[in-house]
Amino acid sequence: MPDKVKSSWFSRLVGPENDFYSMLTEQAKITLEGVEALEIWINAGSLDRCQTVRDLEHKADAHKLRLEKMLVESLITPIDREDIYDLSHRLDEVINSAKRTVREMEALQVTAEGTALSKMAASLVDGSRALLVSFTNLNADLSEAANQASLARKTDNKLDKLYRKAMPELFEIDDVKRIMKTGEVYRTMLASGQKIEYVGEKLSHVIVKMR
């Protein structure tokens, strides 16, 4: 076999371009940045168009496509290909959900004043941060990765508690349109918490397989 072919095969086998752990961690980092941008925008009054979340969502999409291309071209992967793809896909749903929240708040002209939106956004940030720490430790400390995945999985419950407390309070105001519009955004953010839980659940499954 020619040396050039051998070199190419070996590079594909063990080269740094096949570092899926780093790729997934980077995607989790972009996702956290997007959710943090959502929180900042909500706390600022959510009056102007939120381009930052949109830009980070596009960045996450491009990163996901590079990871998928790497999966196709790689001879071996550190964990199952299907697991890598699924983790990336579920992460993408988190930042997509953040963008949907922005779109909805802009379209419905909903602000955080007098609502639970700031608290809900903070819980989404906490869950996304736990995902990042879990991914960071996936190739270093499986115990810590598992702990953080477990924390991320609690995001849905936290959002659900906030939602169940916020809805009765919302119905105390005398503004039907505001009730309807704010309630719709609440449900979208509740769905975002579910997306984070799904990533944490998949991470937990992968970690069990790695042990």
MARKOLSE-143128 format. One record per residue (C-alpha): residue in one letter; residue number from 0; x, y, z. Coordinates in Angstrom, 3 decimals, always signed. Layout:
REM residues N
<node><type>A</type><seq>NUM</seq><c1>X</c1><c2>Y</c2><c3>Z</c3></node>
...
END
This chain:
REM residues 211
<node><type>M</type><seq>0</seq><c1>+0.000</c1><c2>+0.000</c2><c3>+0.000</c3></node>
<node><type>P</type><seq>1</seq><c1>+1.490</c1><c2>+3.418</c2><c3>-0.938</c3></node>
<node><type>D</type><seq>2</seq><c1>+2.709</c1><c2>+5.537</c2><c3>+1.967</c3></node>
<node><type>K</type><seq>3</seq><c1>+0.287</c1><c2>+8.319</c2><c3>+1.016</c3></node>
<node><type>V</type><seq>4</seq><c1>-2.664</c1><c2>+5.936</c2><c3>+1.240</c3></node>
<node><type>K</type><seq>5</seq><c1>-1.403</c1><c2>+4.537</c2><c3>+4.544</c3></node>
<node><type>S</type><seq>6</seq><c1>-1.042</c1><c2>+8.046</c2><c3>+5.929</c3></node>
<node><type>S</type><seq>7</seq><c1>-4.530</c1><c2>+9.041</c2><c3>+4.804</c3></node>
<node><type>W</type><seq>8</seq><c1>-6.071</c1><c2>+5.886</c2><c3>+6.304</c3></node>
<node><type>F</type><seq>9</seq><c1>-4.231</c1><c2>+6.355</c2><c3>+9.591</c3></node>
<node><type>S</type><seq>10</seq><c1>-5.236</c1><c2>+10.025</c2><c3>+9.794</c3></node>
<node><type>R</type><seq>11</seq><c1>-8.860</c1><c2>+9.121</c2><c3>+9.307</c3></node>
<node><type>L</type><seq>12</seq><c1>-8.541</c1><c2>+6.470</c2><c3>+11.969</c3></node>
<node><type>V</type><seq>13</seq><c1>-6.997</c1><c2>+8.455</c2><c3>+14.792</c3></node>
<node><type>G</type><seq>14</seq><c1>-6.650</c1><c2>+12.040</c2><c3>+13.592</c3></node>
<node><type>P</type><seq>15</seq><c1>-7.778</c1><c2>+15.012</c2><c3>+15.706</c3></node>
<node><type>E</type><seq>16</seq><c1>-10.443</c1><c2>+15.789</c2><c3>+13.119</c3></node>
<node><type>N</type><seq>17</seq><c1>-12.274</c1><c2>+12.734</c2><c3>+14.454</c3></node>
<node><type>D</type><seq>18</seq><c1>-12.532</c1><c2>+14.033</c2><c3>+18.012</c3></node>
<node><type>F</type><seq>19</seq><c1>-16.272</c1><c2>+13.593</c2><c3>+18.445</c3></node>
<node><type>Y</type><seq>20</seq><c1>-16.099</c1><c2>+14.361</c2><c3>+22.149</c3></node>
<node><type>S</type><seq>21</seq><c1>-14.767</c1><c2>+17.838</c2><c3>+21.380</c3></node>
<node><type>M</type><seq>22</seq><c1>-17.301</c1><c2>+18.316</c2><c3>+18.606</c3></node>
<node><type>L</type><seq>23</seq><c1>-20.209</c1><c2>+17.460</c2><c3>+20.884</c3></node>
<node><type>T</type><seq>24</seq><c1>-18.789</c1><c2>+19.642</c2><c3>+23.654</c3></node>
<node><type>E</type><seq>25</seq><c1>-18.477</c1><c2>+22.572</c2><c3>+21.260</c3></node>
<node><type>Q</type><seq>26</seq><c1>-22.074</c1><c2>+22.118</c2><c3>+20.152</c3></node>
<node><type>A</type><seq>27</seq><c1>-23.180</c1><c2>+22.058</c2><c3>+23.791</c3></node>
<node><type>K</type><seq>28</seq><c1>-21.206</c1><c2>+25.273</c2><c3>+24.369</c3></node>
<node><type>I</type><seq>29</seq><c1>-22.928</c1><c2>+27.030</c2><c3>+21.465</c3></node>
<node><type>T</type><seq>30</seq><c1>-26.265</c1><c2>+25.780</c2><c3>+22.751</c3></node>
<node><type>L</type><seq>31</seq><c1>-25.596</c1><c2>+27.202</c2><c3>+26.217</c3></node>
<node><type>E</type><seq>32</seq><c1>-24.572</c1><c2>+30.529</c2><c3>+24.673</c3></node>
<node><type>G</type><seq>33</seq><c1>-27.852</c1><c2>+30.603</c2><c3>+22.778</c3></node>
<node><type>V</type><seq>34</seq><c1>-29.947</c1><c2>+29.915</c2><c3>+25.873</c3></node>
<node><type>E</type><seq>35</seq><c1>-27.951</c1><c2>+32.483</c2><c3>+27.857</c3></node>
<node><type>A</type><seq>36</seq><c1>-28.606</c1><c2>+35.026</c2><c3>+25.109</c3></node>
<node><type>L</type><seq>37</seq><c1>-32.314</c1><c2>+34.255</c2><c3>+25.419</c3></node>
<node><type>E</type><seq>38</seq><c1>-32.189</c1><c2>+34.895</c2><c3>+29.162</c3></node>
<node><type>I</type><seq>39</seq><c1>-30.296</c1><c2>+38.170</c2><c3>+28.723</c3></node>
<node><type>W</type><seq>40</seq><c1>-32.762</c1><c2>+39.344</c2><c3>+26.083</c3></node>
<node><type>I</type><seq>41</seq><c1>-35.774</c1><c2>+38.467</c2><c3>+28.237</c3></node>
<node><type>N</type><seq>42</seq><c1>-34.307</c1><c2>+40.224</c2><c3>+31.293</c3></node>
<node><type>A</type><seq>43</seq><c1>-33.508</c1><c2>+43.303</c2><c3>+29.196</c3></node>
<node><type>G</type><seq>44</seq><c1>-37.188</c1><c2>+43.764</c2><c3>+28.406</c3></node>
<node><type>S</type><seq>45</seq><c1>-37.448</c1><c2>+41.765</c2><c3>+25.156</c3></node>
<node><type>L</type><seq>46</seq><c1>-38.440</c1><c2>+44.810</c2><c3>+23.107</c3></node>
<node><type>D</type><seq>47</seq><c1>-35.898</c1><c2>+44.725</c2><c3>+20.283</c3></node>
<node><type>R</type><seq>48</seq><c1>-35.377</c1><c2>+41.926</c2><c3>+17.791</c3></node>
<node><type>C</type><seq>49</seq><c1>-33.115</c1><c2>+39.255</c2><c3>+19.304</c3></node>
<node><type>Q</type><seq>50</seq><c1>-30.600</c1><c2>+38.531</c2><c3>+16.556</c3></node>
<node><type>T</type><seq>51</seq><c1>-28.027</c1><c2>+36.933</c2><c3>+18.863</c3></node>
<node><type>V</type><seq>52</seq><c1>-30.118</c1><c2>+33.821</c2><c3>+19.485</c3></node>
<node><type>R</type><seq>53</seq><c1>-30.786</c1><c2>+33.508</c2><c3>+15.759</c3></node>
<node><type>D</type><seq>54</seq><c1>-27.086</c1><c2>+33.825</c2><c3>+14.917</c3></node>
<node><type>L</type><seq>55</seq><c1>-26.103</c1><c2>+31.209</c2><c3>+17.481</c3></node>
<node><type>E</type><seq>56</seq><c1>-28.816</c1><c2>+28.861</c2><c3>+16.209</c3></node>
<node><type>H</type><seq>57</seq><c1>-27.361</c1><c2>+29.160</c2><c3>+12.698</c3></node>
<node><type>K</type><seq>58</seq><c1>-23.878</c1><c2>+28.550</c2><c3>+14.112</c3></node>
<node><type>A</type><seq>59</seq><c1>-25.131</c1><c2>+25.441</c2><c3>+15.920</c3></node>
<node><type>D</type><seq>60</seq><c1>-26.745</c1><c2>+24.177</c2><c3>+12.715</c3></node>
<node><type>A</type><seq>61</seq><c1>-23.494</c1><c2>+24.573</c2><c3>+10.782</c3></node>
<node><type>H</type><seq>62</seq><c1>-21.594</c1><c2>+22.780</c2><c3>+13.531</c3></node>
<node><type>K</type><seq>63</seq><c1>-24.102</c1><c2>+19.921</c2><c3>+13.543</c3></node>
<node><type>L</type><seq>64</seq><c1>-23.707</c1><c2>+19.517</c2><c3>+9.772</c3></node>
<node><type>R</type><seq>65</seq><c1>-19.908</c1><c2>+19.331</c2><c3>+10.145</c3></node>
<node><type>L</type><seq>66</seq><c1>-20.316</c1><c2>+16.658</c2><c3>+12.795</c3></node>
<node><type>E</type><seq>67</seq><c1>-22.648</c1><c2>+14.661</c2><c3>+10.560</c3></node>
<node><type>K</type><seq>68</seq><c1>-20.150</c1><c2>+14.917</c2><c3>+7.692</c3></node>
<node><type>M</type><seq>69</seq><c1>-17.426</c1><c2>+13.682</c2><c3>+10.044</c3></node>
<node><type>L</type><seq>70</seq><c1>-19.599</c1><c2>+10.722</c2><c3>+10.994</c3></node>
<node><type>V</type><seq>71</seq><c1>-19.977</c1><c2>+9.750</c2><c3>+7.341</c3></node>
<node><type>E</type><seq>72</seq><c1>-16.263</c1><c2>+10.045</c2><c3>+6.613</c3></node>
<node><type>S</type><seq>73</seq><c1>-14.869</c1><c2>+8.416</c2><c3>+9.775</c3></node>
<node><type>L</type><seq>74</seq><c1>-13.891</c1><c2>+4.758</c2><c3>+9.876</c3></node>
<node><type>I</type><seq>75</seq><c1>-14.280</c1><c2>+4.440</c2><c3>+13.624</c3></node>
<node><type>T</type><seq>76</seq><c1>-16.000</c1><c2>+6.412</c2><c3>+16.370</c3></node>
<node><type>P</type><seq>77</seq><c1>-15.386</c1><c2>+6.431</c2><c3>+20.159</c3></node>
<node><type>I</type><seq>78</seq><c1>-19.030</c1><c2>+5.566</c2><c3>+20.844</c3></node>
<node><type>D</type><seq>79</seq><c1>-21.844</c1><c2>+4.283</c2><c3>+18.643</c3></node>
<node><type>R</type><seq>80</seq><c1>-22.469</c1><c2>+6.424</c2><c3>+15.560</c3></node>
<node><type>E</type><seq>81</seq><c1>-26.185</c1><c2>+6.422</c2><c3>+16.247</c3></node>
<node><type>D</type><seq>82</seq><c1>-25.577</c1><c2>+7.739</c2><c3>+19.763</c3></node>
<node><type>I</type><seq>83</seq><c1>-23.353</c1><c2>+10.544</c2><c3>+18.485</c3></node>
<node><type>Y</type><seq>84</seq><c1>-25.931</c1><c2>+11.509</c2><c3>+15.889</c3></node>
<node><type>D</type><seq>85</seq><c1>-28.775</c1><c2>+11.359</c2><c3>+18.390</c3></node>
<node><type>L</type><seq>86</seq><c1>-26.924</c1><c2>+13.463</c2><c3>+20.969</c3></node>
<node><type>S</type><seq>87</seq><c1>-26.163</c1><c2>+16.112</c2><c3>+18.358</c3></node>
<node><type>H</type><seq>88</seq><c1>-29.729</c1><c2>+16.072</c2><c3>+17.051</c3></node>
<node><type>R</type><seq>89</seq><c1>-31.235</c1><c2>+16.429</c2><c3>+20.518</c3></node>
<node><type>L</type><seq>90</seq><c1>-28.840</c1><c2>+19.268</c2><c3>+21.363</c3></node>
<node><type>D</type><seq>91</seq><c1>-29.932</c1><c2>+21.032</c2><c3>+18.211</c3></node>
<node><type>E</type><seq>92</seq><c1>-33.532</c1><c2>+20.850</c2><c3>+19.392</c3></node>
<node><type>V</type><seq>93</seq><c1>-32.601</c1><c2>+22.800</c2><c3>+22.538</c3></node>
<node><type>I</type><seq>94</seq><c1>-31.295</c1><c2>+25.848</c2><c3>+20.687</c3></node>
<node><type>N</type><seq>95</seq><c1>-34.063</c1><c2>+25.551</c2><c3>+18.103</c3></node>
<node><type>S</type><seq>96</seq><c1>-36.535</c1><c2>+25.786</c2><c3>+20.956</c3></node>
<node><type>A</type><seq>97</seq><c1>-34.795</c1><c2>+28.901</c2><c3>+22.265</c3></node>
<node><type>K</type><seq>98</seq><c1>-35.211</c1><c2>+30.498</c2><c3>+18.848</c3></node>
<node><type>R</type><seq>99</seq><c1>-38.890</c1><c2>+29.512</c2><c3>+18.780</c3></node>
<node><type>T</type><seq>100</seq><c1>-39.348</c1><c2>+31.281</c2><c3>+22.112</c3></node>
<node><type>V</type><seq>101</seq><c1>-37.793</c1><c2>+34.435</c2><c3>+20.674</c3></node>
<node><type>R</type><seq>102</seq><c1>-39.983</c1><c2>+34.300</c2><c3>+17.591</c3></node>
<node><type>E</type><seq>103</seq><c1>-43.108</c1><c2>+33.803</c2><c3>+19.670</c3></node>
<node><type>M</type><seq>104</seq><c1>-42.336</c1><c2>+36.611</c2><c3>+22.090</c3></node>
<node><type>E</type><seq>105</seq><c1>-41.589</c1><c2>+38.958</c2><c3>+19.217</c3></node>
<node><type>A</type><seq>106</seq><c1>-44.720</c1><c2>+37.994</c2><c3>+17.284</c3></node>
<node><type>L</type><seq>107</seq><c1>-46.999</c1><c2>+38.210</c2><c3>+20.311</c3></node>
<node><type>Q</type><seq>108</seq><c1>-45.182</c1><c2>+41.240</c2><c3>+21.783</c3></node>
<node><type>V</type><seq>109</seq><c1>-44.775</c1><c2>+39.578</c2><c3>+25.163</c3></node>
<node><type>T</type><seq>110</seq><c1>-42.342</c1><c2>+40.956</c2><c3>+27.739</c3></node>
<node><type>A</type><seq>111</seq><c1>-41.116</c1><c2>+39.454</c2><c3>+31.003</c3></node>
<node><type>E</type><seq>112</seq><c1>-42.571</c1><c2>+42.156</c2><c3>+33.228</c3></node>
<node><type>G</type><seq>113</seq><c1>-44.970</c1><c2>+40.665</c2><c3>+35.743</c3></node>
<node><type>T</type><seq>114</seq><c1>-44.398</c1><c2>+37.122</c2><c3>+34.487</c3></node>
<node><type>A</type><seq>115</seq><c1>-42.357</c1><c2>+34.029</c2><c3>+35.370</c3></node>
<node><type>L</type><seq>116</seq><c1>-40.393</c1><c2>+34.187</c2><c3>+32.117</c3></node>
<node><type>S</type><seq>117</seq><c1>-37.136</c1><c2>+35.308</c2><c3>+33.760</c3></node>
<node><type>K</type><seq>118</seq><c1>-37.244</c1><c2>+32.422</c2><c3>+36.236</c3></node>
<node><type>M</type><seq>119</seq><c1>-38.071</c1><c2>+29.972</c2><c3>+33.468</c3></node>
<node><type>A</type><seq>120</seq><c1>-35.186</c1><c2>+31.257</c2><c3>+31.351</c3></node>
<node><type>A</type><seq>121</seq><c1>-32.810</c1><c2>+30.917</c2><c3>+34.312</c3></node>
<node><type>S</type><seq>122</seq><c1>-33.829</c1><c2>+27.262</c2><c3>+34.721</c3></node>
<node><type>L</type><seq>123</seq><c1>-33.172</c1><c2>+26.657</c2><c3>+31.029</c3></node>
<node><type>V</type><seq>124</seq><c1>-29.700</c1><c2>+28.170</c2><c3>+31.424</c3></node>
<node><type>D</type><seq>125</seq><c1>-28.977</c1><c2>+25.959</c2><c3>+34.439</c3></node>
<node><type>G</type><seq>126</seq><c1>-30.049</c1><c2>+22.864</c2><c3>+32.512</c3></node>
<node><type>S</type><seq>127</seq><c1>-28.023</c1><c2>+23.810</c2><c3>+29.432</c3></node>
<node><type>R</type><seq>128</seq><c1>-24.970</c1><c2>+24.452</c2><c3>+31.598</c3></node>
<node><type>A</type><seq>129</seq><c1>-25.329</c1><c2>+21.014</c2><c3>+33.176</c3></node>
<node><type>L</type><seq>130</seq><c1>-25.403</c1><c2>+19.517</c2><c3>+29.678</c3></node>
<node><type>L</type><seq>131</seq><c1>-22.181</c1><c2>+21.299</c2><c3>+28.755</c3></node>
<node><type>V</type><seq>132</seq><c1>-20.406</c1><c2>+20.070</c2><c3>+31.907</c3></node>
<node><type>S</type><seq>133</seq><c1>-21.647</c1><c2>+16.546</c2><c3>+31.208</c3></node>
<node><type>F</type><seq>134</seq><c1>-20.361</c1><c2>+16.601</c2><c3>+27.636</c3></node>
<node><type>T</type><seq>135</seq><c1>-17.046</c1><c2>+18.089</c2><c3>+28.814</c3></node>
<node><type>N</type><seq>136</seq><c1>-16.553</c1><c2>+15.137</c2><c3>+31.158</c3></node>
<node><type>L</type><seq>137</seq><c1>-17.744</c1><c2>+12.437</c2><c3>+28.783</c3></node>
<node><type>N</type><seq>138</seq><c1>-14.169</c1><c2>+11.516</c2><c3>+27.917</c3></node>
<node><type>A</type><seq>139</seq><c1>-12.643</c1><c2>+12.439</c2><c3>+31.274</c3></node>
<node><type>D</type><seq>140</seq><c1>-14.850</c1><c2>+11.717</c2><c3>+34.290</c3></node>
<node><type>L</type><seq>141</seq><c1>-17.893</c1><c2>+9.534</c2><c3>+33.668</c3></node>
<node><type>S</type><seq>142</seq><c1>-19.135</c1><c2>+9.915</c2><c3>+37.234</c3></node>
<node><type>E</type><seq>143</seq><c1>-19.261</c1><c2>+13.691</c2><c3>+36.907</c3></node>
<node><type>A</type><seq>144</seq><c1>-20.744</c1><c2>+13.371</c2><c3>+33.428</c3></node>
<node><type>A</type><seq>145</seq><c1>-23.502</c1><c2>+11.193</c2><c3>+34.874</c3></node>
<node><type>N</type><seq>146</seq><c1>-24.134</c1><c2>+13.604</c2><c3>+37.758</c3></node>
<node><type>Q</type><seq>147</seq><c1>-24.498</c1><c2>+16.548</c2><c3>+35.405</c3></node>
<node><type>A</type><seq>148</seq><c1>-26.712</c1><c2>+14.593</c2><c3>+33.012</c3></node>
<node><type>S</type><seq>149</seq><c1>-28.957</c1><c2>+13.806</c2><c3>+35.978</c3></node>
<node><type>L</type><seq>150</seq><c1>-29.123</c1><c2>+17.507</c2><c3>+36.877</c3></node>
<node><type>A</type><seq>151</seq><c1>-30.056</c1><c2>+18.358</c2><c3>+33.297</c3></node>
<node><type>R</type><seq>152</seq><c1>-32.857</c1><c2>+15.800</c2><c3>+33.389</c3></node>
<node><type>K</type><seq>153</seq><c1>-34.436</c1><c2>+17.702</c2><c3>+36.296</c3></node>
<node><type>T</type><seq>154</seq><c1>-34.938</c1><c2>+20.797</c2><c3>+34.146</c3></node>
<node><type>D</type><seq>155</seq><c1>-38.298</c1><c2>+19.627</c2><c3>+32.888</c3></node>
<node><type>N</type><seq>156</seq><c1>-39.604</c1><c2>+19.162</c2><c3>+36.445</c3></node>
<node><type>K</type><seq>157</seq><c1>-38.337</c1><c2>+22.588</c2><c3>+37.463</c3></node>
<node><type>L</type><seq>158</seq><c1>-40.028</c1><c2>+24.220</c2><c3>+34.477</c3></node>
<node><type>D</type><seq>159</seq><c1>-43.218</c1><c2>+22.307</c2><c3>+35.171</c3></node>
<node><type>K</type><seq>160</seq><c1>-43.321</c1><c2>+23.581</c2><c3>+38.765</c3></node>
<node><type>L</type><seq>161</seq><c1>-42.749</c1><c2>+27.148</c2><c3>+37.600</c3></node>
<node><type>Y</type><seq>162</seq><c1>-45.436</c1><c2>+26.742</c2><c3>+34.959</c3></node>
<node><type>R</type><seq>163</seq><c1>-48.015</c1><c2>+25.343</c2><c3>+37.396</c3></node>
<node><type>K</type><seq>164</seq><c1>-47.360</c1><c2>+28.245</c2><c3>+39.781</c3></node>
<node><type>A</type><seq>165</seq><c1>-47.303</c1><c2>+30.901</c2><c3>+37.061</c3></node>
<node><type>M</type><seq>166</seq><c1>-50.523</c1><c2>+29.988</c2><c3>+35.268</c3></node>
<node><type>P</type><seq>167</seq><c1>-52.912</c1><c2>+30.626</c2><c3>+38.217</c3></node>
<node><type>E</type><seq>168</seq><c1>-51.104</c1><c2>+33.929</c2><c3>+38.848</c3></node>
<node><type>L</type><seq>169</seq><c1>-51.499</c1><c2>+34.848</c2><c3>+35.192</c3></node>
<node><type>F</type><seq>170</seq><c1>-55.255</c1><c2>+34.334</c2><c3>+35.351</c3></node>
<node><type>E</type><seq>171</seq><c1>-55.479</c1><c2>+36.863</c2><c3>+38.168</c3></node>
<node><type>I</type><seq>172</seq><c1>-54.914</c1><c2>+39.749</c2><c3>+35.745</c3></node>
<node><type>D</type><seq>173</seq><c1>-57.811</c1><c2>+41.376</c2><c3>+33.917</c3></node>
<node><type>D</type><seq>174</seq><c1>-56.459</c1><c2>+41.141</c2><c3>+30.380</c3></node>
<node><type>V</type><seq>175</seq><c1>-57.598</c1><c2>+38.180</c2><c3>+28.300</c3></node>
<node><type>K</type><seq>176</seq><c1>-55.234</c1><c2>+38.887</c2><c3>+25.407</c3></node>
<node><type>R</type><seq>177</seq><c1>-52.224</c1><c2>+39.083</c2><c3>+27.691</c3></node>
<node><type>I</type><seq>178</seq><c1>-53.245</c1><c2>+35.879</c2><c3>+29.429</c3></node>
<node><type>M</type><seq>179</seq><c1>-53.487</c1><c2>+34.035</c2><c3>+26.130</c3></node>
<node><type>K</type><seq>180</seq><c1>-50.233</c1><c2>+35.380</c2><c3>+24.705</c3></node>
<node><type>T</type><seq>181</seq><c1>-48.161</c1><c2>+34.915</c2><c3>+27.854</c3></node>
<node><type>G</type><seq>182</seq><c1>-49.578</c1><c2>+31.430</c2><c3>+28.418</c3></node>
<node><type>E</type><seq>183</seq><c1>-48.503</c1><c2>+30.461</c2><c3>+24.904</c3></node>
<node><type>V</type><seq>184</seq><c1>-44.931</c1><c2>+31.563</c2><c3>+25.609</c3></node>
<node><type>Y</type><seq>185</seq><c1>-44.980</c1><c2>+29.690</c2><c3>+28.915</c3></node>
<node><type>R</type><seq>186</seq><c1>-45.870</c1><c2>+26.494</c2><c3>+27.059</c3></node>
<node><type>T</type><seq>187</seq><c1>-43.064</c1><c2>+27.038</c2><c3>+24.560</c3></node>
<node><type>M</type><seq>188</seq><c1>-40.532</c1><c2>+27.458</c2><c3>+27.348</c3></node>
<node><type>L</type><seq>189</seq><c1>-41.949</c1><c2>+24.393</c2><c3>+29.076</c3></node>
<node><type>A</type><seq>190</seq><c1>-41.246</c1><c2>+22.472</c2><c3>+25.860</c3></node>
<node><type>S</type><seq>191</seq><c1>-37.666</c1><c2>+23.811</c2><c3>+25.933</c3></node>
<node><type>G</type><seq>192</seq><c1>-37.207</c1><c2>+22.213</c2><c3>+29.330</c3></node>
<node><type>Q</type><seq>193</seq><c1>-38.363</c1><c2>+18.915</c2><c3>+27.875</c3></node>
<node><type>K</type><seq>194</seq><c1>-35.763</c1><c2>+19.198</c2><c3>+25.112</c3></node>
<node><type>I</type><seq>195</seq><c1>-33.009</c1><c2>+19.596</c2><c3>+27.711</c3></node>
<node><type>E</type><seq>196</seq><c1>-34.345</c1><c2>+16.607</c2><c3>+29.600</c3></node>
<node><type>Y</type><seq>197</seq><c1>-34.221</c1><c2>+14.518</c2><c3>+26.412</c3></node>
<node><type>V</type><seq>198</seq><c1>-30.517</c1><c2>+15.316</c2><c3>+25.945</c3></node>
<node><type>G</type><seq>199</seq><c1>-29.793</c1><c2>+14.473</c2><c3>+29.577</c3></node>
<node><type>E</type><seq>200</seq><c1>-31.690</c1><c2>+11.216</c2><c3>+29.231</c3></node>
<node><type>K</type><seq>201</seq><c1>-29.703</c1><c2>+10.247</c2><c3>+26.137</c3></node>
<node><type>L</type><seq>202</seq><c1>-26.451</c1><c2>+11.197</c2><c3>+27.853</c3></node>
<node><type>S</type><seq>203</seq><c1>-27.320</c1><c2>+8.981</c2><c3>+30.806</c3></node>
<node><type>H</type><seq>204</seq><c1>-28.009</c1><c2>+6.098</c2><c3>+28.421</c3></node>
<node><type>V</type><seq>205</seq><c1>-24.704</c1><c2>+6.593</c2><c3>+26.611</c3></node>
<node><type>I</type><seq>206</seq><c1>-22.754</c1><c2>+6.815</c2><c3>+29.877</c3></node>
<node><type>V</type><seq>207</seq><c1>-24.215</c1><c2>+3.529</c2><c3>+31.080</c3></node>
<node><type>K</type><seq>208</seq><c1>-23.058</c1><c2>+1.920</c2><c3>+27.852</c3></node>
<node><type>M</type><seq>209</seq><c1>-19.550</c1><c2>+3.378</c2><c3>+28.240</c3></node>
<node><type>R</type><seq>210</seq><c1>-19.017</c1><c2>+1.998</c2><c3>+31.748</c3></node>
END
